[in-house]
Amino acid sequence: MVQAAQTISSAPGEAEAAGNEYLAFTLGQEEYGIDILKVQEIRGYETVTRIASAPDFIKGIVNLRGIIVPVVDMRIKFNLGTPTYDQFTVVIILNIGSRVVGMVVDSVSDVTTLQPEQIKPAPGMGSGVDVDYVTGLGTIDARMLILIDIEKLMGDPSMGLNTLQTD
C-alpha cells in the first residue's frame, strides 16, 4: 500500500517531464491556453440568469446539475469588443479550488502539450490581458498561445466572484 502511494505521488513529476497540457481557446483574433487540469467540462453557450449589480463581464449564473455556477464572458473581461454568440461559442466549466466557474469563449480548438522550452516569458505590454495573469507564451511552430493562470485570474477580487459565493 505504501508503494502505491509513492507511485501516485511521483506521477506529477513524470507529467512535468513530458510537458504540461493546455486547453487552447480563442477570444477575438488571439489564441489562449489554460491548464487542462482546471477544466471540468466544455458546454455549448446557453442563456444565463442575470444577477443584479454584477459587473458586466459576469453574464449571470447557470444551474449545472444542482450547482449554481457564475459565468464570466472573457471577451467582455478582456475588453475585446462586443461579444456575439453563435454555434461556436462555448462555456468552459472550471474547477478552481472549491469553486466551479464558467467562462464564455469564442471557441475551443484543442488540447496542446507544451514542453518547458516551448514556453517563453510573458511580454511587459501588449494584449488586452493584464499581464499579471499571463504565465507565458506557448509556441508551437508558427502558432502562439497566450498562457493564462486561470486560478489567479478568477480568484482576483476585481472579478467579483467572491461575492457570488454559494457554498
C-alpha positions in Angstrom: 0.0 0.0 0.0 2.8 2.4 0.8 4.4 1.6 -2.6 1.1 2.6 -4.4 1.1 6.0 -2.6 4.7 6.6 -3.7 3.8 5.7 -7.3 0.8 8.2 -7.2 2.9 11.0 -5.7 5.7 10.6 -8.3 3.2 10.8 -11.2 3.1 14.7 -11.3 6.9 14.8 -11.7 6.7 12.4 -14.7 3.9 14.5 -16.2 6.1 17.6 -15.9 9.0 15.9 -17.7 6.6 15.0 -20.5 5.2 18.6 -20.7 2.1 20.3 -19.5 -1.3 20.1 -21.3 -3.3 23.2 -22.1 -6.8 23.7 -23.4 -6.5 26.1 -26.3 -9.4 28.6 -27.0 -9.9 31.7 -28.9 -11.0 35.2 -27.9 -11.2 37.5 -30.9 -8.1 37.0 -33.1 -6.0 35.6 -30.2 -5.5 32.1 -29.0 -5.1 31.4 -25.3 -4.3 28.4 -23.2 -5.2 27.3 -19.7 -4.1 24.3 -17.6 -6.3 21.3 -18.7 -6.4 20.1 -15.1 -8.6 23.1 -14.2 -11.2 22.2 -16.8 -14.2 20.2 -15.7 -16.2 20.2 -19.0 -17.0 22.2 -22.1 -20.6 23.1 -22.9 -22.4 25.0 -25.6 -23.5 28.5 -24.7 -26.9 28.7 -23.1 -28.9 31.5 -21.6 -27.9 32.5 -18.1 -29.9 34.1 -15.3 -28.6 37.7 -14.8 -27.6 38.9 -11.4 -28.5 42.5 -10.4 -25.4 44.8 -9.7 -22.9 42.2 -11.1 -20.1 43.5 -13.2 -20.8 43.5 -17.0 -18.4 40.6 -17.6 -20.3 38.3 -15.3 -23.1 37.2 -17.6 -25.0 35.6 -14.8 -25.4 32.1 -13.3 -26.5 28.7 -14.5 -27.7 25.7 -12.6 -25.3 22.8 -13.5 -26.7 19.6 -12.1 -27.7 21.3 -8.8 -24.6 23.6 -8.6 -25.0 27.3 -9.1 -22.2 28.4 -11.4 -21.3 32.0 -12.1 -20.5 32.6 -15.8 -17.8 35.1 -16.9 -17.6 36.4 -20.5 -13.9 36.6 -21.1 -14.4 38.8 -24.2 -16.0 41.5 -22.0 -13.5 41.0 -19.2 -10.5 41.5 -21.6 -12.3 44.3 -23.4 -12.2 42.6 -26.8 -15.3 44.3 -28.3 -19.0 43.4 -28.3 -19.4 39.7 -28.0 -21.5 37.7 -30.4 -23.0 34.3 -29.5 -23.1 31.7 -32.3 -22.8 27.9 -32.7 -19.0 28.0 -31.9 -19.4 30.0 -28.6 -18.7 27.7 -25.6 -18.6 27.8 -21.9 -15.6 26.2 -20.3 -16.6 24.9 -16.8 -13.6 25.3 -14.5 -12.8 23.7 -11.1 -10.8 26.4 -9.2 -10.1 25.5 -5.6 -13.5 24.7 -4.1 -15.4 26.8 -6.7 -17.0 25.9 -10.1 -16.9 28.8 -12.6 -17.9 29.0 -16.2 -16.1 31.2 -18.8 -17.5 32.1 -22.2 -15.0 32.0 -25.1 -15.4 32.3 -28.8 -14.3 28.7 -29.5 -12.2 25.8 -28.2 -9.6 24.3 -30.6 -7.7 21.5 -28.9 -5.6 20.3 -26.1 -1.9 21.0 -26.6 1.1 19.6 -24.8 3.9 22.2 -24.3 7.4 21.3 -23.2 9.1 23.8 -20.9 11.4 25.0 -23.7 8.3 25.9 -25.8 7.1 28.4 -23.1 8.6 31.9 -23.4 8.3 34.7 -20.7 5.3 37.0 -21.0 6.0 40.4 -22.6 5.6 43.5 -20.4 2.9 45.0 -22.6 0.5 44.3 -25.5 -2.6 42.0 -25.5 -5.8 43.0 -23.8 -5.0 40.7 -20.9 -3.5 42.1 -17.7 0.0 40.6 -17.7 -0.3 39.6 -14.0 -2.3 36.6 -15.2 -0.2 35.7 -18.2 2.2 32.9 -17.3 4.0 32.9 -20.7 3.6 32.4 -24.4 3.5 28.9 -25.7 5.0 28.5 -29.1 4.2 25.6 -31.5 5.7 26.2 -34.9 4.0 29.4 -36.1 1.2 29.1 -33.6 1.3 31.1 -30.3 -0.8 30.6 -27.2 -1.1 33.2 -24.5 -1.0 31.1 -21.4 -3.3 32.3 -18.6 -3.1 31.5 -14.9 -6.9 31.0 -14.7 -6.9 30.3 -11.0 -5.1 33.6 -10.3 -7.4 35.5 -12.7 -10.7 34.0 -11.4 -9.6 34.4 -7.7 -8.8 38.1 -8.2 -11.1 40.4 -6.1 -11.8 42.5 -9.2 -13.6 39.6 -10.7 -16.3 39.9 -8.0 -16.8 36.1 -7.8 -16.2 36.0 -4.1 -19.5 38.0 -3.6 -21.3 35.3 -5.5 -20.2 32.5 -3.2 -22.9 29.9 -2.9 -21.2 27.4 -0.6 
